[in-house]
Amino acid sequence: MQVLSSGDAITLLLAALVVLPLALAICIKLPQFVALGFVAILFLFSSSTWGQIDAENTLYSRGTGLFYFSLLNLLLWLAAASLLIRQLSSGSTHHPGSPFPLFLFAFIFMLFAHSVLGLMAGIDLLQILSYSGIINVINMLVFCSLLTWALQDQQGQRRLLLLMLGLAAVRAVYGMVRYLWLGGDSANPYRNFESLDITLFYFDIADNFVAAIAAFCIAWLLLMPTVKLSLLKRVILLGLLALEIAAVALSFRRSSLIGLVLMTTVLLWQLPWRSRLQLLLAGSGVLVVTASVFLRERLQFNSNNGSFLASLFYDIGVNRATEVSRFYELEAAAQSLQGYWLFGLGSWGTFYGNEDILDYHFGKFDFVHSGFGHLILKSGLAGLALFLALLAACALRYVRFRPRLAGNAALTADAGIAGLLFWLPTLLIGTPIIEFRTMLLIGLCLALPYLACVTSAERMTTPGRLYVAA
């Protein structure tokens, strides 16, 4: 952490005295603007620098050298605090009925317990509160609470949907231009580290999610029989759909491709049988093309037998193409958890393994490539059970209320549960818990079904009419 001189400290104090009241006033007066502003930032700016030759700071790391927590993280906490102040000062007892505050208090209590035990063991407090612990779970729940409080009306839902679709389109066009003429994403570990001739659309899994959620919403608009669109709008949406699917396919991320397939199950569930047939036929063609491109461009380097499945899971199983299984890291973490399975090793905990095999960790063993595994490592089976209960609560809410929803509310709920299915492979084999942007986007998916359900009967979208496409 950067040490300030006395002059810099005075300057920082004066700046804080001016900026903090202004930021607090904006958050209190314009909570919807602040919530949508966070969504805009998450959709527009990448956070991953893994794979770049020259790593650079991103928007999400600004301020960490001075304040330890990023400026965006501090603003998130300020926005949530201001919204709480707004509710208390107005004397309002209305709330969206979400479980996020309850789970938020549970994880805060868990982190507090970690802090007490860690300090007793001589662990530095900043290490306990680091982003390699469980603090991003708390950030996710704070963001969920912010969204469900600030956007709990029909107009807020419509603005959110339009913002998501518009920014995803901008992001996709930018990515395609860069892919075709500027060498693709500079964060490209396959080319930069492994010398493979591969150009990537987007390496950041969060950018893949932005494209996938937009593709889902567009497909929903095109296939849902209650949506009436002009021919021009259908042509534009078809073009955007192709672009968003290309963004996922040409990023060559296995978890993204599997996640996109999982998202289509929500459409198959909610569509009438004629539209299901259309989706199955079109989806099968897209899947075949995507698989062939995937095999030719990336998986050709991973297997000698040319089989798509063998290439897709080249680092798993007895016939893998790699010397060590992808799951060695989790096996090493499990060995380190002996005797600590119930409550984990604490937010500061690390595991031990073969450093040559785990050279991609660069000597830091405070995270694993599994969101669920990371929760077990840090907070044990108790923390994992709490997180799974949160996911289950969201899924049950969706199943219970979805038959009553129509229009924008239906699209919002479907997009939320489809987004959670997209993140499932990443929660299994990725590193979402240590990524601020990723966790907030997962929080967006958790919040969407609740946003769809909190509208009262008279404010619910009229059946058969879709306001976002009007």
ABEGO torsion letter per residue (X at the ends): XBBBBAAAAAAAAAAAAAAAAAAAAAAAABAAAAAAAAAAAAAABBABABGBABBBBBAAABGAAAAGBBAAAAAAAAAAAAAAAAAAAAGBABBAGBAAAAAAAAAAAAAAAAAAAAAAAGBBAAAAABAABAAAAAAAAAAAAAAAAAAABAAAAAAAAAAAAAAAAAAAAAAAAAAAAAGEBABBAAAAAAGBBBBBABABAAAAAAAAAAAAAAAAAAABAABBBBAAAAAAAAAAAAAAAAAAAAAGBAAAAAAAAAAAAAAAAABBAAAAAAAAAAAAAAAAAAAAAAAAAAAAAABAAGBAAAAAAAABEAABABABBAAAAAAAAAAAABGAAAAEAEAABBBBBBAAAAAAAGGBAABBBBAAAAAAAAAEAAAAAAAAAAAAAAAAAAAAAAAABBEAAAAAAAAAAAAAAAAAAAAAABBAAABAAAAAAAAAAAAAAAAAAABBAAABBBBGBBAAAX
